[in-house]
Amino acid sequence: MPTAITTAPAVTHAALLGIGAYRPRRVVPNAEIVDRIDSSDEWIRTRSGIATRRWAEPDETIVSMSVAASRDALSAAGLAVDQIDAVVLATSSQMVLGPSAGAVVATELGMHDTAAFDISAGCAGFCYALGNAAALVRAGQARHVLVIGVERLSDLLDPTDRTCAFIFADGAGAAVVGPSDTEGIGPVAWGSDGSQTEAIKQDKDFARYFAEVEAAGGSGTVPERPYIRMNGAAVFRWAVTFLEKACRDALNKSGVTVDDLDAFVPHQANSRITDALIRALSLPDSVAVAQDIAETGNTSAASIPLAMEQLLRSGEAKPGDTALLLGFGAGLAYAGQVVRLPSLG
């Protein structure tokens, strides 16, 4: 008879224990962008809801922003770094393939021999990471997991691209997931549609770019570097026609109705998408809705934790409130779950 393999003891419930955020120092108003994209402040506000965004300075890296947000999250959770068993970091703008940003962040925080890995799921990245973290805790593979969403999308922007240059921004948000006496993170509702990759994508892969550089040789011609491109109309159509179903799936999986919600934290992609979802879901006026995009822009994987932190910081929502999270974007991919909002530092 084969030797029995033991397994880690599982726990019943997981919850968000604390949250932290880092917003870059540099505030970029629409006035700084409009001339290069032949636009106006009014057009940008009307189309996206964005008035300002944050762009990182050279010293504000994927790692440094993650470390700052993580320290605040650990403080809010009342935990020391040696109590974290795993780090799950979501980003689409880490400009190197290895090592993983999560592993470097863990070391910078003072962790030793801690599991760490990155997730690339675009603007749904934080919710994907949160789903994985909650599963790790429930399965007994980790007691406490640090979840990070971070981007430096300004590195990928063509400053003359009228469709993208005003939208994307930088920042980091982090949360600690751990065991709880009651459920604090509902089952994740997630999915993807790879047939719509053209909606948001890097316009050329690096193999093609390097081939262009090699072909240019010493001619003095510099090939255009890869940039992020977006078909805003395609994304908008997908969002307003499909994401109501994603929201309702997350609510149904958690046994929660819209009338039970205290807050709604959608990915801060576009204020018109948020408004459309509010109408489609018939959200009661009592539900606080994150509108962090106005001052922070679209920070992709960092969007959800930054918006949660802002909603709590403003007092519009409070720790323990029931909130629906929904991340969506490049992939096209989405992920959402119902959570109890965590503590602030």
Protein Blocks (a to p, Z undefined) as FASTA:
>chain_A
ZZddddddddfbdcdfbdcddddfbdcdfklmmmmnopafklmmmmnopabdcdddfklc
fklmmmmmmmmmmmmnopafklpfbdcdddfkbcbfbdcfklmmmmmnopahiacdddde
hjmlmmmmmmmmmmmmmnopafbdcddddddfklmpcfklmklmmmpccddddddddddf
bdfbdcddddddfklmmmpccfbdfklmmmmmmmnmmnopacddddddddfklmmmmmmm
mmmmmmmmmmmmnopafklpcbdcdddfbfklmmmmmmmnopafklccdfkkmmnopnhj
mmmmmmmmmmmmnopacehiacddddddehiacddddddddddZZ
